[in-house]
Every structure is written in C-alpha cells, then in structure tokens.
Amino acid sequence: MIVKNINTPKELIEQLKRVESPFGYFEVLQRMDITREAFESYFTWNDEKYTRNCLARTDDFELMVMCWEEGQETRIHDYGDAMAWINPICGSLREERYLLSDNGTGLVKVSSLGVGTAEFSFLHTTGIHKYSNDYESRTASLHLYVKPVKTRKIYDCSDGFCKTWSEECEDDSVCII
C-alpha cells in the first residue's frame, strides 16, 4: 500500500476523519507535508493574547491553529480527558510540564524544552503544562486534540498554594486560556 503525503489542511482534516484508533492520529500527522503558506489563511494575530483558530471539530477530535506573538503564554492547565499533539508551523514554543507535589498543594516543574517546526509534542490526559512563545518572532502552531476539549483545569500556585478550577469551552466559541 502506498501512503501519500498530506499537502493541504483540507486533506489533513479528511484523513483525520478516517482514523479509527487514538494513536492513528499521530500516524496521519507524520504524513503532513503542508507548507506554512497553506495554513496562513487560518492565522490571526492579537497583540494582547494568543489566538485559537478552529479548522475542524468533530465528536472525535478538534484541530486548531494557534498564533502567538513574542512573549505570549498560556496559564498552567491540562486538557481534561483529551490527548494532544502540538506542532509549530513556524517559529518555536517553550513547553513546561508539571506534576502535582506529593502533598497535592503545589506544582513541581519537571521539564522545560523548546519545540520547533520539525517536532511534535504529545500530552496525555494527565499532562499539566504551559506553552509560551519565548522567542523573538511570531509562532503559529497546529494543535490536535483527540476528544475536543470541553473542560480544562487551570492551576494557580502564585501564592504558595495550588488552587485549581475548571473552565468550560463552548463548542461554537474560541476558548482562550
């Protein structure tokens, strides 16, 4: 069987709709040969906050392009019961991962790494994390959530104690965290 490369966002969405198992999504992502220019119609930029631009949402997955100006970042959060793959289309992101402390009142940073255009980051359902554009240029990134993100937990440990709360994301809205 010949496996052809995926050359457009439309082809990507069609292939994702055919996936039958959770890790089959990554096999599809690995076949991408989509140029930055092919994604540019999905880019929107905002000086105040990063943007989330939905390409497709089904009962099984949600595909987004996120656009980051220099210095923009998410709060520390998880994806509820969704898995996620993240791939910068242009630029790079800083990914920080966290675990709950032994007593459950704080977070411990367990890694901080850069993710560039030739790389995929994978987060399982237990992945507490934060993304930021720490670089001197704009970044656009592709985010595939297996199960659309309906709720997420936000973590605030700024005063030494870790408080969490859930945010619900409307199906027809752009959810900024």
URHUPE-V979972 format. One line per field, one symbol per residue. psi: psi as a letter, one per 20 degrees, with the letter a starting at -180 (. if undefined). A space follows every 50 residues. Layout:
psi = ???
//
This chain:
psi = ppoqqpiqhghggghhiipiqgihghgghijplpqghhihiippqphhqq qpophqpahhrppqpppprpiqrrrprakckqqqppopgqaqqpppqqqq rhijirqppiqoqqoahjqpqpprijoprqqqnjrkrqppqppopopqoh qqpppokhjiqoqqqqpqpqhjroop.
//
